[in-house]
Amino acid sequence: MANEHPEGSIILDTVENVVGYLKQYSVWPTTFGLACCAIEMMAIVSPDTDISRFGGERFSATPRQADLMIVAGRVSQKMAPVVRQVYDQMAEPKWVISMGACASSGGMFNNYAIVQGVDHIVPVDVYLPGCPPRPQMLLNAVITLHQQIKGEHLFGSTRKAAARAAEEAALKAVPTHEMKGLLA
């Protein structure tokens, strides 16, 4: 068969789609392992799950070189300002995966010492349930995040406005120490 494409053929696509494709496969995570979920998060670089197929094999030790924060485990009230500081130091655009029941909702720790969801501190893009979630589930969350990143608009993005609105709603929420509970 003859070559159906002429030599020097070109591929036509929009700049927005090309940038979305490049951004989705260049996500560098910073880890914030706080409890047992961190062990499962470390297993994502194993040959079984192999996150390097999706461009995320380089876990950054410094937030200034990362654009994805994976919060794995329960966040204490003392650790909450540190989580926020690391998030603020990350490069733009930035995303957050809340890994595990404790990071997403406080889990079984419904007390004054544990933040009842990391979304009270930073805007979360993907929630990963489980106690602890398996590495394959984290890989699926990364793939879900990739789909969100690819679909984002390059110009006129409303992501920052949505994150700001979610952050304001979280700040207006009732603090844990003022919650009355079911028996009050």
PyMOL commands that set and color helices and strands:
alter all, ss='L'
color gray80, all
select helices_A, chain A and resi 15-24+37-45+51-54+63-65+80-89+101-105+118-120+135-151+159-172+176-178
alter helices_A, ss='H'
color red, helices_A
select strands_A, chain A and resi 29-33+68-72+95-99+126-128
alter strands_A, ss='S'
color yellow, strands_A
deselect
rebuild
show_as cartoon
